[in-house]
Amino acid sequence: MSSHFIRWAILLFALFGASVAALAQGQVQSLPVRIGAIPVLGAAPLFVAEREAWLGADGLKPTVTLFDSGPNAAQAEASAR
C-alpha cells in the first residue's frame, strides 16, 4: 500500500473514533469537522468517504475545502478558515 493511503486511513479512523466516543457519551449530536485537501490521487480515500457519506453516517458533519496548492492550504490553516 502507498504511504498516502495509510495516512488517510489513519486519519479517517481517528475521526471515526473521536465521533463514536463523543456520540456514545451523549455529548454531541453531530461533530463538525473541517477538512482541507489538494485534489490528488493521495486524497482519493477522502473523496470516496465523502461521496459515500461514510463520514456523516458516524455523526461527523464534514466540510471539505479543496486547495490548489500547499501554500494556499497552509494560509487557510493559519487564518483558521
Jmol script that loads the backbone (N, CA, C; Angstrom):
load data "model"
ATOM      1  N   MET A   1       0.844  -1.184   0.000  1.00  0.00           N
ATOM      2  CA  MET A   1       0.000   0.000   0.000  1.00  0.00           C
ATOM      3  C   MET A   1       0.881   1.237   0.000  1.00  0.00           C
ATOM      4  N   SER A   2       0.345   2.286  -0.553  1.00  0.00           N
ATOM      5  CA  SER A   2       1.126   3.517  -0.559  1.00  0.00           C
ATOM      6  C   SER A   2       1.035   4.197   0.805  1.00  0.00           C
ATOM      7  N   SER A   3       2.044   4.988   1.099  1.00  0.00           N
ATOM      8  CA  SER A   3       2.056   5.664   2.401  1.00  0.00           C
ATOM      9  C   SER A   3       0.947   6.709   2.493  1.00  0.00           C
ATOM     10  N   HIS A   4       0.549   7.288   1.353  1.00  0.00           N
ATOM     11  CA  HIS A   4      -0.542   8.276   1.371  1.00  0.00           C
ATOM     12  C   HIS A   4      -1.858   7.613   1.787  1.00  0.00           C
ATOM     13  N   PHE A   5      -2.110   6.436   1.257  1.00  0.00           N
ATOM     14  CA  PHE A   5      -3.338   5.725   1.605  1.00  0.00           C
ATOM     15  C   PHE A   5      -3.351   5.385   3.088  1.00  0.00           C
ATOM     16  N   ILE A   6      -2.224   4.944   3.601  1.00  0.00           N
ATOM     17  CA  ILE A   6      -2.142   4.585   5.012  1.00  0.00           C
ATOM     18  C   ILE A   6      -2.380   5.808   5.890  1.00  0.00           C
ATOM     19  N   ARG A   7      -1.808   6.951   5.508  1.00  0.00           N
ATOM     20  CA  ARG A   7      -2.017   8.181   6.280  1.00  0.00           C
ATOM     21  C   ARG A   7      -3.489   8.571   6.298  1.00  0.00           C
ATOM     22  N   TRP A   8      -4.141   8.503   5.133  1.00  0.00           N
ATOM     23  CA  TRP A   8      -5.560   8.873   5.069  1.00  0.00           C
ATOM     24  C   TRP A   8      -6.407   7.885   5.867  1.00  0.00           C
ATOM     25  N   ALA A   9      -6.052   6.616   5.787  1.00  0.00           N
ATOM     26  CA  ALA A   9      -6.808   5.617   6.535  1.00  0.00           C
ATOM     27  C   ALA A   9      -6.685   5.871   8.033  1.00  0.00           C
ATOM     28  N   ILE A  10      -5.495   6.210   8.501  1.00  0.00           N
ATOM     29  CA  ILE A  10      -5.301   6.508   9.922  1.00  0.00           C
ATOM     30  C   ILE A  10      -6.090   7.741  10.321  1.00  0.00           C
ATOM     31  N   LEU A  11      -6.070   8.774   9.482  1.00  0.00           N
ATOM     32  CA  LEU A  11      -6.825   9.996   9.774  1.00  0.00           C
ATOM     33  C   LEU A  11      -8.317   9.708   9.868  1.00  0.00           C
ATOM     34  N   LEU A  12      -8.850   8.987   8.902  1.00  0.00           N
ATOM     35  CA  LEU A  12     -10.277   8.686   8.915  1.00  0.00           C
ATOM     36  C   LEU A  12     -10.642   7.809  10.110  1.00  0.00           C
ATOM     37  N   PHE A  13      -9.775   6.856  10.440  1.00  0.00           N
ATOM     38  CA  PHE A  13     -10.016   6.005  11.606  1.00  0.00           C
ATOM     39  C   PHE A  13     -10.059   6.842  12.883  1.00  0.00           C
ATOM     40  N   ALA A  14      -9.139   7.805  12.994  1.00  0.00           N
ATOM     41  CA  ALA A  14      -9.110   8.674  14.177  1.00  0.00           C
ATOM     42  C   ALA A  14     -10.377   9.530  14.254  1.00  0.00           C
ATOM     43  N   LEU A  15     -10.818  10.049  13.113  1.00  0.00           N
ATOM     44  CA  LEU A  15     -12.042  10.855  13.101  1.00  0.00           C
ATOM     45  C   LEU A  15     -13.254  10.017  13.486  1.00  0.00           C
ATOM     46  N   PHE A  16     -13.342   8.803  12.965  1.00  0.00           N
ATOM     47  CA  PHE A  16     -14.449   7.925  13.318  1.00  0.00           C
ATOM     48  C   PHE A  16     -14.432   7.611  14.806  1.00  0.00           C
ATOM     49  N   GLY A  17     -13.247   7.328  15.351  1.00  0.00           N
ATOM     50  CA  GLY A  17     -13.129   7.015  16.771  1.00  0.00           C
ATOM     51  C   GLY A  17     -13.543   8.175  17.646  1.00  0.00           C
ATOM     52  N   ALA A  18     -13.126   9.378  17.279  1.00  0.00           N
ATOM     53  CA  ALA A  18     -13.486  10.568  18.053  1.00  0.00           C
ATOM     54  C   ALA A  18     -14.992  10.805  18.011  1.00  0.00           C
ATOM     55  N   SER A  19     -15.584  10.608  16.848  1.00  0.00           N
ATOM     56  CA  SER A  19     -17.022  10.855  16.740  1.00  0.00           C
ATOM     57  C   SER A  19     -17.813   9.808  17.506  1.00  0.00           C
ATOM     58  N   VAL A  20     -17.397   8.560  17.441  1.00  0.00           N
ATOM     59  CA  VAL A  20     -18.111   7.499  18.152  1.00  0.00           C
ATOM     60  C   VAL A  20     -18.009   7.714  19.661  1.00  0.00           C
ATOM     61  N   ALA A  21     -16.830   8.103  20.140  1.00  0.00           N
ATOM     62  CA  ALA A  21     -16.661   8.350  21.571  1.00  0.00           C
ATOM     63  C   ALA A  21     -17.546   9.494  22.048  1.00  0.00           C
ATOM     64  N   ALA A  22     -17.603  10.566  21.287  1.00  0.00           N
ATOM     65  CA  ALA A  22     -18.426  11.713  21.674  1.00  0.00           C
ATOM     66  C   ALA A  22     -19.910  11.374  21.619  1.00  0.00           C
ATOM     67  N   LEU A  23     -20.314  10.641  20.588  1.00  0.00           N
ATOM     68  CA  LEU A  23     -21.724  10.273  20.475  1.00  0.00           C
ATOM     69  C   LEU A  23     -22.126   9.278  21.556  1.00  0.00           C
ATOM     70  N   ALA A  24     -21.219   8.371  21.913  1.00  0.00           N
ATOM     71  CA  ALA A  24     -21.526   7.377  22.939  1.00  0.00           C
ATOM     72  C   ALA A  24     -21.740   8.029  24.301  1.00  0.00           C
ATOM     73  N   GLN A  25     -21.041   9.109  24.548  1.00  0.00           N
ATOM     74  CA  GLN A  25     -21.197   9.818  25.814  1.00  0.00           C
ATOM     75  C   GLN A  25     -22.397  10.747  25.800  1.00  0.00           C
ATOM     76  N   GLY A  26     -23.035  10.890  24.645  1.00  0.00           N
ATOM     77  CA  GLY A  26     -24.209  11.735  24.541  1.00  0.00           C
ATOM     78  C   GLY A  26     -23.897  13.210  24.563  1.00  0.00           C
ATOM     79  N   GLN A  27     -22.651  13.573  24.373  1.00  0.00           N
ATOM     80  CA  GLN A  27     -22.260  14.974  24.424  1.00  0.00           C
ATOM     81  C   GLN A  27     -22.601  15.717  23.144  1.00  0.00           C
ATOM     82  N   VAL A  28     -22.534  15.032  22.033  1.00  0.00           N
ATOM     83  CA  VAL A  28     -22.647  15.702  20.738  1.00  0.00           C
ATOM     84  C   VAL A  28     -23.624  14.942  19.856  1.00  0.00           C
ATOM     85  N   GLN A  29     -24.519  15.664  19.207  1.00  0.00           N
ATOM     86  CA  GLN A  29     -25.409  15.049  18.231  1.00  0.00           C
ATOM     87  C   GLN A  29     -24.686  14.847  16.908  1.00  0.00           C
ATOM     88  N   SER A  30     -23.951  15.859  16.479  1.00  0.00           N
ATOM     89  CA  SER A  30     -23.111  15.749  15.290  1.00  0.00           C
ATOM     90  C   SER A  30     -21.854  16.567  15.533  1.00  0.00           C
ATOM     91  N   LEU A  31     -20.756  16.090  15.028  1.00  0.00           N
ATOM     92  CA  LEU A  31     -19.462  16.704  15.268  1.00  0.00           C
ATOM     93  C   LEU A  31     -18.989  17.402  14.001  1.00  0.00           C
ATOM     94  N   PRO A  32     -18.953  18.747  13.982  1.00  0.00           N
ATOM     95  CA  PRO A  32     -18.499  19.442  12.769  1.00  0.00           C
ATOM     96  C   PRO A  32     -16.989  19.258  12.588  1.00  0.00           C
ATOM     97  N   VAL A  33     -16.587  18.910  11.368  1.00  0.00           N
ATOM     98  CA  VAL A  33     -15.184  18.687  11.033  1.00  0.00           C
ATOM     99  C   VAL A  33     -14.878  19.417   9.735  1.00  0.00           C
ATOM    100  N   ARG A  34     -13.829  20.231   9.768  1.00  0.00           N
ATOM    101  CA  ARG A  34     -13.394  20.916   8.545  1.00  0.00           C
ATOM    102  C   ARG A  34     -12.170  20.191   8.006  1.00  0.00           C
ATOM    103  N   ILE A  35     -12.232  19.804   6.729  1.00  0.00           N
ATOM    104  CA  ILE A  35     -11.163  19.042   6.100  1.00  0.00           C
ATOM    105  C   ILE A  35     -10.695  19.802   4.862  1.00  0.00           C
ATOM    106  N   GLY A  36      -9.395  20.029   4.772  1.00  0.00           N
ATOM    107  CA  GLY A  36      -8.808  20.654   3.589  1.00  0.00           C
ATOM    108  C   GLY A  36      -8.011  19.624   2.830  1.00  0.00           C
ATOM    109  N   ALA A  37      -8.095  19.645   1.507  1.00  0.00           N
ATOM    110  CA  ALA A  37      -7.383  18.657   0.699  1.00  0.00           C
ATOM    111  C   ALA A  37      -6.967  19.264  -0.628  1.00  0.00           C
ATOM    112  N   ILE A  38      -5.904  18.715  -1.159  1.00  0.00           N
ATOM    113  CA  ILE A  38      -5.468  19.043  -2.517  1.00  0.00           C
ATOM    114  C   ILE A  38      -5.925  17.879  -3.380  1.00  0.00           C
ATOM    115  N   PRO A  39      -6.665  18.137  -4.461  1.00  0.00           N
ATOM    116  CA  PRO A  39      -7.233  17.037  -5.249  1.00  0.00           C
ATOM    117  C   PRO A  39      -6.170  16.284  -6.053  1.00  0.00           C
ATOM    118  N   VAL A  40      -5.501  15.357  -5.373  1.00  0.00           N
ATOM    119  CA  VAL A  40      -4.519  14.479  -6.000  1.00  0.00           C
ATOM    120  C   VAL A  40      -4.886  13.046  -5.645  1.00  0.00           C
ATOM    121  N   LEU A  41      -4.205  12.095  -6.233  1.00  0.00           N
ATOM    122  CA  LEU A  41      -4.531  10.697  -6.026  1.00  0.00           C
ATOM    123  C   LEU A  41      -4.432  10.283  -4.560  1.00  0.00           C
ATOM    124  N   GLY A  42      -3.515  10.864  -3.820  1.00  0.00           N
ATOM    125  CA  GLY A  42      -3.359  10.520  -2.414  1.00  0.00           C
ATOM    126  C   GLY A  42      -4.562  10.877  -1.563  1.00  0.00           C
ATOM    127  N   ALA A  43      -5.404  11.785  -2.030  1.00  0.00           N
ATOM    128  CA  ALA A  43      -6.595  12.192  -1.285  1.00  0.00           C
ATOM    129  C   ALA A  43      -7.830  11.394  -1.691  1.00  0.00           C
ATOM    130  N   ALA A  44      -7.666  10.390  -2.527  1.00  0.00           N
ATOM    131  CA  ALA A  44      -8.796   9.605  -3.018  1.00  0.00           C
ATOM    132  C   ALA A  44      -9.647   9.005  -1.906  1.00  0.00           C
ATOM    133  N   PRO A  45      -9.070   8.452  -0.821  1.00  0.00           N
ATOM    134  CA  PRO A  45      -9.932   7.902   0.235  1.00  0.00           C
ATOM    135  C   PRO A  45     -10.879   8.941   0.841  1.00  0.00           C
ATOM    136  N   LEU A  46     -10.432  10.172   0.933  1.00  0.00           N
ATOM    137  CA  LEU A  46     -11.292  11.232   1.456  1.00  0.00           C
ATOM    138  C   LEU A  46     -12.479  11.465   0.529  1.00  0.00           C
ATOM    139  N   PHE A  47     -12.215  11.515  -0.773  1.00  0.00           N
ATOM    140  CA  PHE A  47     -13.284  11.772  -1.732  1.00  0.00           C
ATOM    141  C   PHE A  47     -14.283  10.617  -1.780  1.00  0.00           C
ATOM    142  N   VAL A  48     -13.806   9.396  -1.640  1.00  0.00           N
ATOM    143  CA  VAL A  48     -14.704   8.244  -1.601  1.00  0.00           C
ATOM    144  C   VAL A  48     -15.565   8.306  -0.342  1.00  0.00           C
ATOM    145  N   ALA A  49     -14.945   8.594   0.799  1.00  0.00           N
ATOM    146  CA  ALA A  49     -15.697   8.678   2.055  1.00  0.00           C
ATOM    147  C   ALA A  49     -16.742   9.783   1.998  1.00  0.00           C
ATOM    148  N   GLU A  50     -16.398  10.891   1.371  1.00  0.00           N
ATOM    149  CA  GLU A  50     -17.361  11.994   1.255  1.00  0.00           C
ATOM    150  C   GLU A  50     -18.511  11.618   0.316  1.00  0.00           C
ATOM    151  N   ARG A  51     -18.183  11.047  -0.824  1.00  0.00           N
ATOM    152  CA  ARG A  51     -19.222  10.696  -1.800  1.00  0.00           C
ATOM    153  C   ARG A  51     -20.169   9.634  -1.261  1.00  0.00           C
ATOM    154  N   GLU A  52     -19.629   8.666  -0.531  1.00  0.00           N
ATOM    155  CA  GLU A  52     -20.449   7.578   0.006  1.00  0.00           C
ATOM    156  C   GLU A  52     -21.129   7.954   1.325  1.00  0.00           C
ATOM    157  N   ALA A  53     -20.865   9.160   1.826  1.00  0.00           N
ATOM    158  CA  ALA A  53     -21.443   9.676   3.069  1.00  0.00           C
ATOM    159  C   ALA A  53     -21.054   8.831   4.275  1.00  0.00           C
ATOM    160  N   TRP A  54     -19.865   8.236   4.248  1.00  0.00           N
ATOM    161  CA  TRP A  54     -19.395   7.445   5.375  1.00  0.00           C
ATOM    162  C   TRP A  54     -19.109   8.321   6.587  1.00  0.00           C
ATOM    163  N   LEU A  55     -18.651   9.529   6.363  1.00  0.00           N
ATOM    164  CA  LEU A  55     -18.337  10.412   7.485  1.00  0.00           C
ATOM    165  C   LEU A  55     -19.609  10.853   8.203  1.00  0.00           C
ATOM    166  N   GLY A  56     -20.634  11.176   7.458  1.00  0.00           N
ATOM    167  CA  GLY A  56     -21.897  11.603   8.050  1.00  0.00           C
ATOM    168  C   GLY A  56     -22.612  10.480   8.774  1.00  0.00           C
ATOM    169  N   ALA A  57     -22.387   9.251   8.356  1.00  0.00           N
ATOM    170  CA  ALA A  57     -23.040   8.105   8.986  1.00  0.00           C
ATOM    171  C   ALA A  57     -22.546   7.897  10.409  1.00  0.00           C
ATOM    172  N   ASP A  58     -21.355   8.352  10.710  1.00  0.00           N
ATOM    173  CA  ASP A  58     -20.803   8.174  12.055  1.00  0.00           C
ATOM    174  C   ASP A  58     -20.952   9.414  12.919  1.00  0.00           C
ATOM    175  N   GLY A  59     -21.797  10.337  12.510  1.00  0.00           N
ATOM    176  CA  GLY A  59     -22.054  11.501  13.336  1.00  0.00           C
ATOM    177  C   GLY A  59     -21.173  12.696  13.033  1.00  0.00           C
ATOM    178  N   LEU A  60     -20.299  12.570  12.038  1.00  0.00           N
ATOM    179  CA  LEU A  60     -19.477  13.715  11.654  1.00  0.00           C
ATOM    180  C   LEU A  60     -20.249  14.583  10.682  1.00  0.00           C
ATOM    181  N   LYS A  61     -19.966  15.850  10.720  1.00  0.00           N
ATOM    182  CA  LYS A  61     -20.590  16.800   9.812  1.00  0.00           C
ATOM    183  C   LYS A  61     -19.444  17.456   9.036  1.00  0.00           C
ATOM    184  N   PRO A  62     -18.933  16.769   7.986  1.00  0.00           N
ATOM    185  CA  PRO A  62     -17.729  17.253   7.311  1.00  0.00           C
ATOM    186  C   PRO A  62     -17.987  18.400   6.344  1.00  0.00           C
ATOM    187  N   THR A  63     -17.027  19.288   6.301  1.00  0.00           N
ATOM    188  CA  THR A  63     -16.981  20.347   5.301  1.00  0.00           C
ATOM    189  C   THR A  63     -15.616  20.221   4.624  1.00  0.00           C
ATOM    190  N   VAL A  64     -15.613  19.841   3.357  1.00  0.00           N
ATOM    191  CA  VAL A  64     -14.358  19.639   2.633  1.00  0.00           C
ATOM    192  C   VAL A  64     -14.083  20.858   1.765  1.00  0.00           C
ATOM    193  N   THR A  65     -12.883  21.395   1.909  1.00  0.00           N
ATOM    194  CA  THR A  65     -12.433  22.526   1.090  1.00  0.00           C
ATOM    195  C   THR A  65     -11.252  22.061   0.264  1.00  0.00           C
ATOM    196  N   LEU A  66     -11.315  22.307  -1.039  1.00  0.00           N
ATOM    197  CA  LEU A  66     -10.225  21.918  -1.930  1.00  0.00           C
ATOM    198  C   LEU A  66      -9.294  23.101  -2.155  1.00  0.00           C
ATOM    199  N   PHE A  67      -8.006  22.807  -2.164  1.00  0.00           N
ATOM    200  CA  PHE A  67      -6.987  23.825  -2.381  1.00  0.00           C
ATOM    201  C   PHE A  67      -6.157  23.462  -3.603  1.00  0.00           C
ATOM    202  N   ASP A  68      -5.660  24.494  -4.299  1.00  0.00           N
ATOM    203  CA  ASP A  68      -4.834  24.280  -5.485  1.00  0.00           C
ATOM    204  C   ASP A  68      -3.412  23.887  -5.135  1.00  0.00           C
ATOM    205  N   SER A  69      -2.932  24.335  -3.986  1.00  0.00           N
ATOM    206  CA  SER A  69      -1.546  24.056  -3.615  1.00  0.00           C
ATOM    207  C   SER A  69      -1.395  24.052  -2.095  1.00  0.00           C
ATOM    208  N   GLY A  70      -0.256  23.558  -1.644  1.00  0.00           N
ATOM    209  CA  GLY A  70       0.034  23.504  -0.225  1.00  0.00           C
ATOM    210  C   GLY A  70       0.093  24.856   0.452  1.00  0.00           C
ATOM    211  N   PRO A  71       0.749  25.867  -0.175  1.00  0.00           N
ATOM    212  CA  PRO A  71       0.787  27.182   0.476  1.00  0.00           C
ATOM    213  C   PRO A  71      -0.604  27.776   0.711  1.00  0.00           C
ATOM    214  N   ASN A  72      -1.526  27.552  -0.211  1.00  0.00           N
ATOM    215  CA  ASN A  72      -2.894  28.054  -0.009  1.00  0.00           C
ATOM    216  C   ASN A  72      -3.553  27.367   1.181  1.00  0.00           C
ATOM    217  N   ALA A  73      -3.329  26.064   1.321  1.00  0.00           N
ATOM    218  CA  ALA A  73      -3.895  25.321   2.452  1.00  0.00           C
ATOM    219  C   ALA A  73      -3.267  25.784   3.763  1.00  0.00           C
ATOM    220  N   ALA A  74      -1.951  26.020   3.753  1.00  0.00           N
ATOM    221  CA  ALA A  74      -1.269  26.476   4.966  1.00  0.00           C
ATOM    222  C   ALA A  74      -1.752  27.859   5.378  1.00  0.00           C
ATOM    223  N   GLN A  75      -1.998  28.722   4.412  1.00  0.00           N
ATOM    224  CA  GLN A  75      -2.503  30.052   4.711  1.00  0.00           C
ATOM    225  C   GLN A  75      -3.897  29.985   5.316  1.00  0.00           C
ATOM    226  N   ALA A  76      -4.751  29.119   4.777  1.00  0.00           N
ATOM    227  CA  ALA A  76      -6.095  28.960   5.326  1.00  0.00           C
ATOM    228  C   ALA A  76      -6.026  28.399   6.746  1.00  0.00           C
ATOM    229  N   GLU A  77      -5.127  27.475   6.990  1.00  0.00           N
ATOM    230  CA  GLU A  77      -4.968  26.897   8.326  1.00  0.00           C
ATOM    231  C   GLU A  77      -4.504  27.965   9.318  1.00  0.00           C
ATOM    232  N   ALA A  78      -3.569  28.796   8.894  1.00  0.00           N
ATOM    233  CA  ALA A  78      -3.043  29.841   9.765  1.00  0.00           C
ATOM    234  C   ALA A  78      -4.113  30.875  10.121  1.00  0.00           C
ATOM    235  N   SER A  79      -5.032  31.112   9.191  1.00  0.00           N
ATOM    236  CA  SER A  79      -6.073  32.098   9.443  1.00  0.00           C
ATOM    237  C   SER A  79      -7.314  31.466  10.074  1.00  0.00           C
ATOM    238  N   ALA A  80      -7.263  30.150  10.306  1.00  0.00           N
ATOM    239  CA  ALA A  80      -8.378  29.398  10.928  1.00  0.00           C
ATOM    240  C   ALA A  80      -9.660  29.512  10.135  1.00  0.00           C
ATOM    241  N   ARG A  81      -9.584  29.395   8.838  1.00  0.00           N
ATOM    242  CA  ARG A  81     -10.780  29.426   7.985  1.00  0.00           C
ATOM    243  C   ARG A  81     -11.093  28.069   7.460  1.00  0.00           C
TER     244      ARG A  81
END
end "model"
wireframe off; spacefill off
backbone 0.3
color backbone group
